Amino acid sequence: MDNQIAAKVSNAENTVAAEPVSFDTEDGFPIQGDLFAGTGNGPAVLVSAATGAPRTFYNKFAAWLVENGASAALSYDYRGMPGSPQPKDWSKRINFKDWALHDYPAAADFLARQSPEKQLVGIGQSFGGQALGLSGIADRFERYAFVAVISGYWGNLNEPLKSYLMMNFVGLPTTWMLGRTASWMGLGAGVPATVFSDWARWCRMPEYFFDDPKVPETNRFADVNTPILSIGMTDDPWGTKAAVHAFAKHYSGAEITEKWVSPADTNDQEIGHLGFFRSKHRDTLWPIAGNWLLEGKLPD
C-alpha cells in the first residue's frame, strides 16, 4: 500500500485546529462548518459527509490533509442536521436533494474563497459522492474521491430484507414521530424526518433517485467528467459491489478508478460502511485518498 503521504508526518494526533465557520446557501439557510487552514501549496479539499454523519466525524481526516500539504480543508453539516439546525423562522420543507443542490455548492463556494488561487478537490462519503452529480458543479473539481458511494436500493445490500424492514417499518414511523432519526436506529443520527422520507422512497426504487421524477437533476450525471477514485470496503454491508456499480454507472462520462480495501489491509477486524475515516486508519487507508487528492496519484 502506498504510504508516500503517511511517511511525511508522525503518528501524533492532529495539530491543525478547526476554525468554526458559518455561511449561507443561496436560498438563505445557514450552514455550519469547520475550516482547517495551513501553509501548504496543495489544493483545497471539500469533505462532504454521509447521510447522518456529523462533520466532526471527518475532522481528524481533514486536519491530516492540511498537515500533509492541503492549503485548506472544509467539513460541514447539511441543513437540518444537529450541526446546522433549522432556524425558527424557516418555513420551507427540507428535502434530501437540497443538500446537494444548495448546501454542497455553498460549501464549495465558501472554501474556494478561502483558497482562491488553489485547485479545488473533493472527497465524499455515501451521499457526499452522490452530491457531485446532482449539484451541477462537478466541473469545479480537479478530481474527486468516493468512499462507499452507493445506490441505496435495498435489493443491492448485504441484508436486503432486514434493510427494507428497518427503513420502512421502523425508520419511517419513528422519524415522523420524533421528527428525525435516533442513534439507536443505525440509520444516521439526527436526519430530519422529511429527508429520511425521501431517502426511504429512493431506497425502494431499483435505480435509486434516478427513478424519481421529482429529481430531474439526475440528467446532470452524464455531463460529469471529473476524474474519480472510488474506494470500497469489502466488509461494508451497504456498500456491496452491486451497490457501488449500480451508482457508478451513472457517471458515464467520468474516468473512475476503483479500489477495494479489506480489514486485512489494516490489521483491523472491521472497516464497515463508515470506518474508513477513523483515525486508527491514518497510516493504512488515509494515504489511498490523500495521495489522490493532494498529488493526483492513484493507488496501485
C-alpha positions as CSV (number, residue, x, y, z in Angstrom):
1,M,0.0,0.0,0.0
2,D,1.2,3.5,-1.0
3,N,2.3,5.3,2.1
4,Q,4.1,8.3,0.4
5,I,2.0,10.8,2.3
6,A,1.8,8.9,5.6
7,A,5.6,9.0,5.8
8,K,5.6,12.8,5.9
9,V,4.0,13.1,9.3
10,S,4.3,11.4,12.7
11,N,1.6,9.3,14.2
12,A,0.8,12.1,16.7
13,E,-2.7,13.4,17.0
14,N,-3.6,16.2,14.6
15,T,-2.0,19.6,15.3
16,V,-4.1,21.7,12.9
17,A,-7.0,23.2,14.8
18,A,-10.6,23.6,13.4
19,E,-12.0,27.1,12.9
20,P,-15.8,27.1,13.3
21,V,-17.3,28.9,10.3
22,S,-20.8,29.7,9.1
23,F,-22.0,30.5,5.6
24,D,-25.4,30.9,3.9
25,T,-26.8,28.9,1.0
26,E,-28.3,30.8,-2.0
27,D,-31.8,30.1,-0.6
28,G,-30.8,31.6,2.8
29,F,-30.1,28.6,5.0
30,P,-27.2,29.0,7.5
31,I,-24.7,26.1,7.3
32,Q,-22.1,25.4,9.9
33,G,-18.7,24.1,9.1
34,D,-15.1,23.6,10.4
35,L,-12.3,25.1,8.3
36,F,-8.8,23.7,8.5
37,A,-6.2,26.1,7.1
38,G,-2.5,25.6,6.6
39,T,0.6,26.9,4.8
40,G,0.7,24.1,2.2
41,N,0.6,24.7,-1.5
42,G,-1.7,21.8,-2.2
43,P,-5.4,22.0,-3.3
44,A,-8.3,23.0,-1.1
45,V,-10.3,19.9,-0.1
46,L,-14.1,19.8,0.3
47,V,-15.1,17.0,2.7
48,S,-18.7,16.0,2.3
49,A,-20.4,13.7,4.7
50,A,-22.5,10.6,4.5
51,T,-26.2,10.8,5.4
52,G,-26.5,11.1,9.2
53,A,-22.8,11.5,9.9
54,P,-21.8,14.8,11.6
55,R,-18.9,16.9,10.2
56,T,-16.9,16.3,13.3
57,F,-16.6,12.6,12.3
58,Y,-14.3,13.8,9.4
59,N,-12.3,16.4,11.2
60,K,-9.3,14.4,12.0
61,F,-9.0,13.4,8.4
62,A,-9.5,17.0,7.3
63,A,-6.7,18.1,9.6
64,W,-4.5,15.3,8.4
65,L,-4.9,16.5,4.8
66,V,-3.8,20.0,5.8
67,E,-0.8,18.6,7.7
68,N,0.2,16.8,4.5
69,G,0.1,19.8,2.3
70,A,-3.5,20.8,1.5
71,S,-3.9,24.6,1.6
72,A,-7.3,24.2,3.3
73,A,-10.0,21.6,4.1
74,L,-13.6,22.2,5.0
75,S,-16.1,19.8,6.7
76,Y,-19.7,20.9,7.1
77,D,-23.2,19.8,8.3
78,Y,-26.1,19.6,5.8
79,R,-29.2,21.6,6.6
80,G,-31.5,20.2,9.3
81,M,-28.7,18.1,10.8
82,P,-27.9,18.8,14.5
83,G,-24.8,20.8,13.5
84,S,-26.8,23.0,11.1
85,P,-30.2,23.2,12.8
86,Q,-33.2,24.7,11.1
87,P,-33.8,28.4,12.1
88,K,-37.1,29.0,13.9
89,D,-38.3,31.2,11.1
90,W,-37.5,28.7,8.3
91,S,-40.9,27.6,6.9
92,K,-39.7,25.6,3.9
93,R,-39.7,21.8,3.8
94,I,-36.2,20.4,3.9
95,N,-35.8,17.9,1.0
96,F,-32.9,15.4,0.7
97,K,-31.8,16.8,-2.6
98,D,-31.5,20.3,-1.0
99,W,-28.3,19.0,0.5
100,A,-26.8,18.6,-3.0
101,L,-28.5,21.5,-4.8
102,H,-27.9,24.2,-2.1
103,D,-25.7,23.1,0.8
104,Y,-22.9,21.4,-1.3
105,P,-22.4,24.3,-3.7
106,A,-22.4,26.8,-0.9
107,A,-19.7,24.9,0.9
108,A,-17.7,24.7,-2.3
109,D,-18.1,28.5,-2.8
110,F,-17.0,29.2,0.7
111,L,-13.9,27.0,0.5
112,A,-12.9,28.5,-2.8
113,R,-13.0,31.9,-1.3
114,Q,-10.5,30.8,1.4
115,S,-8.0,29.5,-1.2
116,P,-8.8,31.5,-4.3
117,E,-5.7,30.5,-6.3
118,K,-5.7,26.8,-5.4
119,Q,-7.2,23.9,-7.1
120,L,-10.5,22.6,-5.6
121,V,-10.7,18.8,-5.0
122,G,-13.3,16.9,-3.0
123,I,-13.9,13.7,-1.1
124,G,-17.4,12.4,-0.4
125,Q,-18.7,9.5,1.6
126,S,-22.0,8.0,0.5
127,F,-24.3,11.0,-0.2
128,G,-21.2,13.2,-0.3
129,G,-20.3,11.4,-3.6
130,Q,-23.9,11.4,-4.9
131,A,-24.0,15.2,-4.5
132,L,-21.2,15.6,-7.0
133,G,-23.5,14.6,-9.9
134,L,-26.7,16.2,-8.6
135,S,-25.2,19.6,-7.8
136,G,-24.3,20.6,-11.3
137,I,-20.9,22.0,-10.2
138,A,-18.7,18.9,-10.8
139,D,-16.6,20.9,-13.3
140,R,-15.2,23.0,-10.5
141,F,-13.3,20.0,-9.0
142,E,-10.0,19.0,-10.4
143,R,-10.5,15.4,-9.1
144,Y,-12.7,13.6,-6.6
145,A,-12.6,10.7,-4.2
146,F,-15.6,8.5,-3.4
147,V,-15.8,6.4,-0.2
148,A,-18.6,3.9,-0.1
149,V,-20.7,5.9,-2.7
150,I,-23.6,3.6,-3.5
151,S,-27.1,3.2,-4.8
152,G,-29.2,2.7,-1.7
153,Y,-31.7,0.4,-3.4
154,W,-32.5,-2.3,-0.8
155,G,-32.1,-5.2,-3.2
156,N,-28.3,-4.5,-3.7
157,L,-27.5,-4.6,0.0
158,N,-26.0,-7.4,2.0
159,E,-29.1,-8.0,4.1
160,P,-31.8,-6.7,1.8
161,L,-34.9,-7.8,3.7
162,K,-33.5,-6.5,7.1
163,S,-32.6,-3.2,5.5
164,Y,-36.0,-2.8,3.8
165,L,-37.9,-3.5,7.0
166,M,-35.7,-1.2,9.1
167,M,-36.1,1.7,6.7
168,N,-39.8,1.4,6.0
169,F,-41.4,-0.3,9.0
170,V,-39.2,1.1,11.8
171,G,-37.5,4.1,10.3
172,L,-40.5,5.9,8.7
173,P,-42.9,5.8,11.6
174,T,-40.2,6.5,14.2
175,T,-38.8,9.6,12.3
176,W,-42.3,11.0,11.8
177,M,-43.0,10.6,15.5
178,L,-39.7,12.0,16.7
179,G,-39.1,14.5,13.9
180,R,-35.7,12.9,13.0
181,T,-33.8,9.7,13.2
182,A,-32.5,8.4,16.5
183,S,-29.0,6.9,17.0
184,W,-30.3,3.5,18.1
185,M,-31.9,3.1,14.6
186,G,-28.5,2.6,13.0
187,L,-29.6,4.8,10.1
188,G,-27.7,8.0,10.9
189,A,-28.3,10.3,13.9
190,G,-30.4,13.4,13.5
191,V,-31.6,13.1,10.0
192,P,-34.8,15.2,9.6
193,A,-37.9,13.2,9.0
194,T,-38.6,14.8,5.6
195,V,-35.1,13.9,4.4
196,F,-35.5,10.4,5.7
197,S,-38.8,10.0,3.9
198,D,-37.1,10.9,0.6
199,W,-34.2,8.5,1.4
200,A,-36.6,5.6,2.2
201,R,-38.5,6.2,-1.0
202,W,-35.4,6.2,-3.1
203,C,-34.2,3.0,-1.4
204,R,-37.3,1.3,-2.6
205,M,-36.6,2.2,-6.3
206,P,-34.3,-0.2,-8.3
207,E,-32.4,2.8,-9.8
208,Y,-32.5,4.8,-6.6
209,F,-33.2,8.5,-7.1
210,F,-32.7,8.1,-10.9
211,D,-36.2,6.6,-10.9
212,D,-37.7,9.6,-9.1
213,P,-39.4,12.1,-11.3
214,K,-39.0,14.7,-8.5
215,V,-35.3,14.6,-9.1
216,P,-34.8,15.8,-12.7
217,E,-31.3,16.9,-11.7
218,T,-30.1,13.3,-12.4
219,N,-29.7,14.4,-16.0
220,R,-26.6,16.2,-14.9
221,F,-24.7,12.9,-14.2
222,A,-23.8,12.2,-17.8
223,D,-22.0,15.5,-18.1
224,V,-19.6,14.8,-15.2
225,N,-16.1,14.3,-16.5
226,T,-14.2,14.8,-13.2
227,P,-11.7,12.0,-12.6
228,I,-12.8,9.9,-9.7
229,L,-11.2,7.4,-7.4
230,S,-13.9,5.2,-5.9
231,I,-12.9,3.4,-2.7
232,G,-15.0,0.5,-1.4
233,M,-14.7,-1.7,1.7
234,T,-15.1,-5.5,1.2
235,D,-16.9,-5.8,4.6
236,D,-19.3,-2.9,4.0
237,P,-22.9,-4.3,4.4
238,W,-24.4,-1.4,2.4
239,G,-21.5,-0.7,0.0
240,T,-21.6,-4.0,-1.8
241,K,-20.0,-4.2,-5.3
242,A,-23.5,-4.4,-6.7
243,A,-24.5,-1.2,-4.9
244,V,-21.3,0.6,-5.8
245,H,-21.5,-0.3,-9.5
246,A,-25.2,0.4,-9.7
247,F,-24.5,4.0,-8.8
248,A,-21.1,4.5,-10.6
249,K,-22.6,3.6,-14.0
250,H,-24.5,6.9,-14.0
251,Y,-21.2,8.8,-14.1
252,S,-20.9,7.5,-17.6
253,G,-18.6,10.3,-18.8
254,A,-16.1,10.2,-15.9
255,E,-13.0,8.1,-15.7
256,I,-13.4,6.1,-12.5
257,T,-10.6,4.1,-10.8
258,E,-11.9,1.5,-8.4
259,K,-10.0,0.5,-5.3
260,W,-11.3,-2.1,-2.8
261,V,-9.8,-2.5,0.7
262,S,-10.4,-5.1,3.3
263,P,-9.8,-5.4,7.1
264,A,-6.7,-7.4,6.3
265,D,-5.2,-4.3,4.7
266,T,-5.5,-2.5,8.1
267,N,-4.6,-5.2,10.7
268,D,-8.1,-4.5,12.0
269,Q,-11.1,-6.7,12.3
270,E,-13.6,-4.3,10.7
271,I,-13.9,-1.3,8.5
272,G,-17.5,-1.3,7.6
273,H,-19.5,1.5,5.9
274,L,-18.1,4.4,8.0
275,G,-14.8,3.0,9.3
276,F,-12.5,4.5,6.6
277,F,-12.4,7.8,8.3
278,R,-11.5,6.6,11.8
279,S,-8.1,7.8,12.9
280,K,-6.7,4.3,13.5
281,H,-6.5,4.0,9.7
282,R,-4.4,7.2,9.2
283,D,-1.4,5.2,8.1
284,T,-3.1,2.5,6.1
285,L,-6.3,3.8,4.4
286,W,-6.0,7.5,4.5
287,P,-2.9,7.7,2.2
288,I,-5.0,6.0,-0.5
289,A,-7.3,9.0,-0.7
290,G,-4.6,11.5,0.3
291,N,-2.2,10.7,-2.5
292,W,-5.0,11.1,-5.0
293,L,-6.5,14.3,-3.6
294,L,-3.2,16.1,-2.9
295,E,-1.0,14.8,-5.6
296,G,-3.2,13.1,-8.2
297,K,-1.5,9.8,-7.6
298,L,-3.7,6.7,-8.0
299,P,-3.2,3.6,-5.8
300,D,-1.5,0.5,-7.3
